[in-house]
Structures are given as C-alpha cells and as structure tokens.
Amino acid sequence: MLGFKSDQIVVVSSIDSTFKEATNHLLSAEVVGFDSEFWATTSKYDKGGISIIQLASHKRCYVFDYHVLKDSP
C-alpha cells in the first residue's frame, strides 16, 4: 500500500511531547525517508527558504513546520 492513513501523519509545530515522540520514533526506525518544501519566491530578491520538512518511517510520517520551529528555544 502506498501512502499513509490520516492517523499516521503527525504535524510537529512546537518543541513538545510530539517533537520528542517523533525524534524517538525516527531514531529507532530502520529506514527514514526525507522530503522538503520551500517558500515560493516571486523575484530574485525574495529570501525564500525551507518551510516544511517531512520525515517518514514505514509506519508514520512526521511533517515538521520548520518555519515555526526555527524560532523555538
């Protein structure tokens, strides 16, 4: 089966218990897949940059909101 069910996708937007769960799960996974999305830019003067990081094992996908997390303590 390709893809994940909605209960297997977890959005991580703060450094909390969900972040810790994601870290522990991914560190114990045999294989981890990676994908990222970037801010759209409309001109060469826009800074753009990474916005979302997706990390997944065979059992669960974590979507990290990098734009929010980068400013977390």
Protein Blocks (a to p, Z undefined) as FASTA:
>chain_A
ZZjdfklpccdfbdcfklmmmmmmmmmpmbdcddddddddfbfkbggiafbdcdddfkbc
cdddfklmmmpZZ
